[in-house]
Amino acid sequence: MSLNRKKVLVTNDDGINGEGLKVLVDSLKKVADVYVLAPDSNRSAVSSKITMGQAFTFQKHGEGIFSCNGMPADCVNIGLISSLFGVKFDVVVSGINSGPNMGTDVVYSGTCAAARQAVLKGVPGIAVSLESKYFDYDNDDDGFNFKPLADFTANNLDELISLCDGEVFVSLNATSADSYKEAAFASLCIRDYSDNFPVKSEGEDLFTGHFTSDGLSVTGEADSDYNIARSGKIAISLIYAEPVMKRPERSVKFKF
């Protein structure tokens, strides 16, 4: 490992065997010293969940490459404050996720949660997500060409780090393509999955149910991450890591 190259911690929420993670690591290794700590299996949509009150186990997959039984946010915490790697990291890069993390998805995404956790720990965080060329969440590898977005992340690592000013993490979204010629700063769209939850009686005092969807609807400004990614560009969004508080615009009398 070089003393002059940046030290990058890579994680994800698709798990240690995620193809997007492998391609991202290969690209980053060309410009930085790369270490990996990722969940041992898929942890999609776990948001910023952390593990409390139980021990972690780690499996070594190669030099500087580990999986563990924790969540994406756990992986960042462990990588940054433990002696597992014994280095001071310059940045955490999370991804590449198989599927977009646009707008409302940021609330639920384990990919974004890892980048957020890095910023909360004082380290720049970058989340990288790719939409299938078929515009769905099918993990069919034929729908995801990770390399162009991985190369963009590696080639612009310093620039992306500079956008993390201590308050925000960077979220990249793109639609799978053979190449990209432009990137643009993006606002966040609003994604509504039109969830339903039918409940069925299975007998006395026993009920079952599962989520269904009437389909995704997306709204937002012209410069939203959704519109920019669908136009063939890479969408770059700067997202506050800490919750943003709104101050009341009027006084309220409460009853006691």
C-alpha positions, 0 to 999 in steps of 0.5 A, a space after each residue: 500500500 502506498 503512503 501517498 495514495 488516498 485510503 478508501 474504505 468500500 462497503 455496500 448494502 448488496 453484500 460482499 458478493 455484489 458485482 457492483 462492489 467488485 467492479 468499483 473496487 477494481 476501478 478505485 484500485 487504479 487511483 487509491 489504496 482500497 480496503 473493503 468491509 461489506 455485509 456478508 449478505 444482502 442488506 438492501 433497504 435497512 437504512 441507517 440501522 446499527 447492530 447493538 448488544 451482539 458480537 460481530 464476526 468477520 470473514 477474510 476474503 483477501 488482503 484488506 477485504 472482509 465481510 461481516 454480519 452487520 449492517 452497512 452503517 456498522 461496516 463504516 463504524 467498524 472500519 473507521 474506529 476499530 483496529 481491523 485495518 489499522 489505517 486512517 481513511 480519507 473517504 468511504 465509498 458505498 456501492 455500486 448499488 444494483 438499482 437507483 437510490 433517488 429522492 425518497 429512496 435515500 431515506 431507506 437506502 443502506 447504500 446511502 446510509 453508509 455514506 451518511 455514517 461516514 460523514 457523521 464520523 467526520 469522513 467524506 462519504 460517497 454513495 454510488 447507485 446504478 439503475 438497470 437499463 431495463 428501468 427495474 430492480 431485477 438483479 439481472 447482470 445483463 441490465 447493469 454495466 457498472 464499469 463506466 460509473 465505477 471509472 467515473 467515481 475513481 477518475 473524479 475521486 478528489 473532486 467528489 471528496 471536495 464536495 463533502 464539506 463536513 455536512 453532506 455526503 455525495 450521492 451518484 445516480 445513473 442509468 446503465 450505459 456504455 459511457 457517460 459524457 456529462 454529469 450534473 448536480 441534481 435535486 432530489 425527486 419524490 418517489 411514491 411506490 403506491 404501497 398496498 397491504 392486503 390482510 388475509 385471515 388464516 383462522 382464529 386470531 391469525 392473519 397474514 399480509 404482504 406489501 404490493 404496489 400499484 407501480 412507481 410514480 415520480 415527481 420533482 423538478 426538471 433538475 431532479 436526480 431522476 430526470 438527469 439520470 434518465 437523460 443519460 447523465 450522471 446525477 450528483 446530489 449533495 445530501 445533508 447527513 444530519 437531519 435538517 430542522 425546520 423552525 416554526 413560523 408561528 407560536 403555538 399554545 400547548 395545553 397542559 
